[in-house]
Amino acid sequence: MRSFIMSSSAAVAAGALLFLGLAPASAEEVDSTVSGGNLTASVSGASLSGVTIDGVNAQVASGATQEWSITDARGTGQAWSLSVSATDLTSAAGSVESIARTIPASALTLTPGAVTAGPGADAATGISTSTVTLADSSQTLISAPGAHKGTYSIGASTFELTVPANAYRSNYSAAVGSSPLNPYVSTVTFTIG
């Protein structure tokens, strides 16, 4: 009787193994295509403080921008940079003062703020910034070599305009002394690539 019980147990165990071995496996796939987005920058200019020329010393006008952002959603890990160029600063001619006045772009500098990685972005380590003396040719302001994917915040950046001691004052928009002055204005162009 003892051997019969042992044989029964062995047969039941073998049957269970045979049943599990013959059960069909079920496998399903899940797939998704991930497309890259764009490389974009959101930047702003600044209104600089007014200065009064004294004919002896250069004066410095300054101002800060709002926070900027750069987003690399391309998903490639390629390097990117933000470059900047500027036109000469011009005080438009008025109805009486009919000649536009200029200060060269090289009198204007731009210092970018600190770069901070946003949520989910690669660390900002390795991203470099440079103070740039502006010109009509493009110069690198912020550079990110290698993989820097995601969104980055750039703190308030600072523009400084060194107004030469022998600069012309701004032109009046209408009659001299009776209407507002036309500010010196430069068009600053930012390029992300």
C-alpha positions, 0 to 999 in steps of 0.5 A: 500500500505504501508503494501505491501512494508514492506512485500516485503522487508521482503520477499527479506531479508528472501530470501537473508538469505536463499540463504547465508545459503544454499551456500556450504562452501569451505575448503582446507588444506595446509600441510607440513612436517618439518624435523630436520637437524643436530647439527654441529660445524665449528672450527679451531686450531691456530698457536702459537707464537714461544718462546725462553727458558731461563732455568729459566722462563716458556715462554708463546706461544699464538695464536688465532683461526678464528671465529667458528660457531655452528649450531643446526638445529635439531629442538628439543630444546635439550641441546648441548655442545662443548667439547675438548681434546688434545694430548701431544705436540710433536716435531717430531724426525729428521734425526739426533735428533732421539727422539721425544720430548714432552710437556704435553697437560696440558701446553695448555689452550683454552679460547673460544670467545664470543658467538653471536646468528645469524639471526633467532636463539634463544637468546644466553642467558644462553650459557656458555663458560669455559677456559679449561686446555687441556688433553687427556680426553674430557672437556666441552668448550661451553654449551647450556642448553635448547632450543638454536636452530639456528646458533651461532658465537664464536669469536676468541678463544685463545690458550696459551702454557706454555713452562716449563723453562726446556723444550727441544727445538724443534728438527731439521728436518735434520742436527742440525743447518742447517734446520728448527725446527719441531714445537711442535704439538698437535692434538686437537679434538672437539666433538659436542653433 
